[in-house]
Amino acid sequence: MTQPPVWLAVVSWIALAAGLGSAALVLGDIAIRGHRQRMRVMEWVWPVTCLYTGPLGLWSYRRLGLARSPSWLAEQRLDQAPAQPEWASTALGVSHCGAGCTLGDVAAEWTIFAAGWTIAGESLYPEMIGDYLLAVLLGLGFQYFAIAPMRDLGVRDGIVAAAKADILSLTAFEVGLFGWMALQDFVFFPAPHLRPDGPVYWFGMQIGMCLGFLTAYPVNAWLIRRGLKEAM
C-alpha cells in the first residue's frame, strides 16, 4: 500500500474529529462548568490526552479526572476523592509525560515539514530528533508543575526531581511512537511517505501516541514503586 485509500482518509477524519471533540468537551467542563483540577497542570494534560485517545480519554476524564476537582466533589457532597486503584494512579502519571510528548511532537512535525529538513533523504530522522528534544522540554515542564507544588520544592530541586521522574517515562513513550512512525514510513507507506498536511498522517500519530502510552505504562509503574515519581 503506497497511497492511502479513501476509506482510510474517512476513518482518519472521524478519529481526528473525535479527538478534537473530546478535548473540547473536557475544556468546556473545566472552563465553563468550573470543574477546576486540584492540580492545575492537569487542566492542560486532560485535553491534550484526549487529542490522541479520543472518547477513551473523555471517559477517563469523567472516571478519574472529575474526582480530582474540588467543585465536583462539593456537588457530589463528598469530603474527599474516592479511592482509586493502582492502575489509575499509574495511568495518570503516564498522561503527564504523554501530554508533553504530544505537544512536542505536533510542534516538531509541523516545523520540520515546513522547513523541509531531511537526513539521508528522509524526514523521519529529523522528526524523531525534534520530537524527542521538544518532548523532553515540555514533558519536564508538565512534570515540574506536578511535582514541585506537591513536594514544596524550589526551582532547581523541582527540575531535578522532574527529570528523575520523567526522562525515562517520556523516552519509553517516544519509543512506542517512533516504532510506529518507522513502520508507517518504511512498511505501510514507503513511497510516497505520508505528510503532515494530510489526515491519515495524524491518524497514524494518534495510533503511535496510544502505543507510546502503553510502552510508558510499565516504566511509570516502576518509577512510582521506587518513589521517583509521585503516585496520583
C-alpha positions as CSV (number, residue, x, y, z in Angstrom):
1,M,0.0,0.0,0.0
2,T,1.5,3.3,-1.1
3,Q,-1.4,5.7,-1.3
4,P,-4.0,6.0,1.5
5,P,-7.3,4.5,0.3
6,V,-10.4,6.7,0.6
7,W,-11.9,4.6,3.5
8,L,-8.7,5.3,5.5
9,A,-9.0,9.0,4.9
10,V,-12.6,8.9,6.1
11,V,-11.6,6.9,9.2
12,S,-8.8,9.4,9.8
13,W,-11.1,12.4,9.7
14,I,-13.5,10.7,12.1
15,A,-10.7,9.8,14.6
16,L,-9.3,13.3,14.4
17,A,-12.8,14.9,14.9
18,A,-13.4,12.6,17.9
19,G,-10.1,13.6,19.4
20,L,-10.8,17.3,19.0
21,G,-14.4,17.0,20.1
22,S,-13.3,15.1,23.3
23,A,-10.7,17.7,24.1
24,A,-13.3,20.4,23.6
25,L,-15.7,18.7,26.0
26,V,-13.1,18.4,28.7
27,L,-12.1,22.1,28.2
28,G,-15.7,23.1,28.4
29,D,-16.2,21.1,31.6
30,I,-13.2,22.7,33.2
31,A,-13.6,26.3,32.0
32,I,-17.4,26.7,31.7
33,R,-18.8,24.3,34.3
34,G,-16.0,25.2,36.7
35,H,-14.6,21.8,37.4
36,R,-11.1,23.0,38.0
37,Q,-8.5,20.4,38.8
38,R,-6.8,20.3,42.2
39,M,-3.5,20.0,40.4
40,R,-3.8,22.8,37.8
41,V,-1.4,21.3,35.3
42,M,-4.0,18.6,34.7
43,E,-6.3,21.2,33.2
44,W,-3.8,21.0,30.2
45,V,-3.0,17.4,30.5
46,W,-6.5,16.1,30.1
47,P,-7.5,17.9,26.9
48,V,-4.1,17.1,25.3
49,T,-4.6,13.4,26.2
50,C,-8.0,13.4,24.6
51,L,-6.5,14.7,21.3
52,Y,-4.9,11.2,20.7
53,T,-7.1,9.0,22.8
54,G,-10.5,10.5,21.8
55,P,-13.6,9.1,23.6
56,L,-11.4,6.8,25.7
57,G,-9.7,9.9,27.1
58,L,-13.0,11.6,27.7
59,W,-14.2,8.5,29.6
60,S,-11.0,8.5,31.6
61,Y,-11.5,12.2,32.5
62,R,-15.1,11.5,33.7
63,R,-13.9,8.4,35.6
64,L,-10.7,9.8,37.1
65,G,-10.3,13.5,36.4
66,L,-13.6,14.7,37.9
67,A,-12.8,13.1,41.2
68,R,-9.8,15.4,41.4
69,S,-12.0,18.5,41.1
70,P,-12.9,20.2,44.5
71,S,-16.0,21.7,42.9
72,W,-17.2,18.4,41.6
73,L,-16.7,16.8,45.0
74,A,-18.7,19.6,46.6
75,E,-21.5,19.0,44.0
76,Q,-21.5,15.3,44.9
77,R,-21.4,16.2,48.7
78,L,-18.2,14.2,49.1
79,D,-15.5,15.2,51.6
80,Q,-12.7,13.6,49.6
81,A,-12.0,11.9,46.3
82,P,-13.0,8.2,46.1
83,A,-10.1,5.8,46.4
84,Q,-8.6,4.9,43.1
85,P,-6.8,1.6,42.1
86,E,-3.1,1.5,41.4
87,W,-3.6,1.3,37.7
88,A,-5.4,4.6,37.7
89,S,-2.5,6.3,39.5
90,T,0.0,4.9,37.0
91,A,-2.2,5.9,34.0
92,L,-2.4,9.5,35.4
93,G,1.4,9.5,35.7
94,V,1.7,8.4,32.1
95,S,-0.6,11.2,31.0
96,H,1.8,13.8,32.2
97,C,4.7,12.7,30.0
98,G,2.3,11.9,27.2
99,A,0.9,15.4,27.2
100,G,4.4,16.9,26.9
101,C,5.4,14.4,24.2
102,T,2.2,15.1,22.2
103,L,2.7,18.9,22.2
104,G,6.3,18.5,21.3
105,D,5.6,16.0,18.5
106,V,3.0,18.3,17.0
107,A,5.2,21.3,17.1
108,A,8.3,19.5,15.8
109,E,6.4,17.7,12.9
110,W,5.0,20.9,11.5
111,T,8.3,22.8,11.9
112,I,10.3,20.1,10.2
113,F,7.7,19.7,7.4
114,A,7.6,23.5,6.8
115,A,11.4,23.7,6.8
116,G,11.8,20.7,4.5
117,W,14.6,19.2,6.7
118,T,15.9,15.7,5.9
119,I,18.7,13.4,6.9
120,A,19.9,10.9,4.3
121,G,16.9,12.0,2.2
122,E,14.5,11.0,5.0
123,S,12.4,13.4,7.0
124,L,11.7,10.7,9.6
125,Y,15.2,11.2,11.3
126,P,14.9,14.9,11.9
127,E,11.3,14.4,13.0
128,M,12.5,11.9,15.7
129,I,15.2,14.2,16.9
130,G,12.9,17.2,17.0
131,D,10.1,15.2,18.6
132,Y,12.4,13.9,21.4
133,L,14.0,17.3,22.2
134,L,10.7,19.1,22.4
135,A,9.2,16.2,24.4
136,V,12.0,16.5,27.0
137,L,11.5,20.3,27.2
138,L,7.7,20.2,27.5
139,G,7.5,16.9,29.4
140,L,9.8,18.2,32.1
141,G,7.6,21.4,32.3
142,F,4.5,19.3,32.9
143,Q,6.2,17.2,35.4
144,Y,7.8,20.1,37.2
145,F,4.4,21.8,37.8
146,A,3.1,18.5,39.2
147,I,6.0,17.6,41.5
148,A,7.2,21.0,42.7
149,P,3.9,22.0,44.3
150,M,3.3,18.6,45.9
151,R,6.8,18.4,47.4
152,D,7.1,22.2,48.0
153,L,10.4,22.3,46.0
154,G,12.4,25.2,44.7
155,V,13.1,25.7,41.0
156,R,16.4,23.8,41.0
157,D,15.3,20.9,43.1
158,G,12.0,20.8,41.2
159,I,13.7,20.5,37.9
160,V,16.0,17.7,39.2
161,A,13.0,15.8,40.6
162,A,11.1,16.3,37.4
163,A,14.0,14.9,35.3
164,K,14.3,11.8,37.5
165,A,10.5,11.2,37.2
166,D,10.1,12.0,33.6
167,I,13.1,11.3,31.4
168,L,12.7,7.5,31.4
169,S,9.0,7.8,31.1
170,L,9.0,10.1,28.1
171,T,11.7,8.1,26.5
172,A,9.6,5.0,26.8
173,F,6.6,6.9,25.4
174,E,8.7,8.1,22.4
175,V,10.0,4.5,21.8
176,G,6.4,3.3,21.2
177,L,5.6,6.3,19.0
178,F,8.9,6.1,17.0
179,G,8.4,2.4,16.3
180,W,5.1,3.1,14.8
181,M,6.4,6.1,12.8
182,A,9.1,3.8,11.3
183,L,6.5,1.2,10.4
184,Q,4.4,3.9,8.8
185,D,7.2,5.3,6.7
186,F,9.1,2.1,5.7
187,V,6.4,-0.6,5.7
188,F,2.9,0.8,5.2
189,F,3.6,3.9,3.1
190,P,7.2,3.5,1.8
191,A,6.7,5.7,-1.3
192,P,5.4,8.3,-1.1
193,H,5.6,8.8,2.6
194,L,2.6,10.3,4.4
195,R,2.9,14.0,5.1
196,P,1.7,16.2,8.0
197,D,-0.7,18.1,5.6
198,G,-2.9,15.0,5.3
199,P,-5.4,13.4,7.8
200,V,-4.0,9.9,7.5
201,Y,-0.6,11.1,8.8
202,W,-2.2,12.5,12.0
203,F,-4.4,9.5,12.5
204,G,-1.2,7.4,12.4
205,M,0.3,9.8,15.0
206,Q,-2.8,9.2,17.2
207,I,-2.1,5.4,17.0
208,G,1.5,5.9,17.7
209,M,0.8,8.1,20.7
210,C,-1.5,5.4,22.1
211,L,1.2,2.8,21.6
212,G,3.6,5.2,23.4
213,F,1.2,5.4,26.3
214,L,1.3,1.6,26.5
215,T,5.2,1.4,26.4
216,A,5.4,4.1,29.0
217,Y,3.0,2.5,31.4
218,P,5.3,-0.2,32.9
219,V,8.1,2.4,33.2
220,N,5.8,4.7,35.2
221,A,4.7,1.8,37.4
222,W,8.4,1.1,38.2
223,L,9.1,4.8,38.9
224,I,6.2,5.1,41.2
225,R,7.2,1.9,43.1
226,R,10.8,3.3,43.5
227,G,9.5,6.6,44.8
228,L,11.0,8.6,41.9
229,K,7.5,9.7,40.7
230,E,4.6,10.7,42.8
231,A,1.5,8.4,42.8
232,M,-1.5,10.5,41.8
